[in-house]
Amino acid sequence: MFNNPFGKLVQIEHALTAVGYGQTSPGIKAANGVVIATEKKTTIYIG
């Protein structure tokens, strides 16, 4: 995991941003940590 200069975890910040956009972001809590996943939709430009 990577910390930014303010001590925050970058991956968590990105996950929270994704939640703010209304994307699907399930989380699973385990005894030794957590897993947060999100769906990234891409746009294909033809032309």
N, C-alpha and C positions, 0 to 999 in steps of 0.2 A: 504494500500500500504506500501511497505517496502523500506526504504532508505538504501543504502550502506554507508560505512564510508566516502565516498566522496560526499554525498548528492544527488546522482543520484537515480532515481526510478528503482528498480530491474526489475519490470515487463516491463518497457519501454525498458530497455537494452536487455531483452530476446526477445521482439518483434522485435527490430531492428536487432538482430542476425538472427532471422528466416527470415526476409526479405532478408538478405544477402545470405542466402542459396537458395533463389528462391522459397520458399514456399508461398502458397496463404495466404495473410495477409490483409484482408479488414479492413478499419477503418471507424468509424462513429463519426461525431462531433455533439454534442448536446449542448444545452444552458448551462448545468451544468457539462459538462465533455466530455470525449471521450471513445469510446470502440474500442479496437483493438483485432482482433481474428486471429488465425492461425490454420492451419491443421497440426497435427502431425501424420506422417505415422510410423507405427511400423512394425518390421520384426519378423516373427514367425520362430523359429528354430525347426525343427523336427529331432530328432535323438538322 
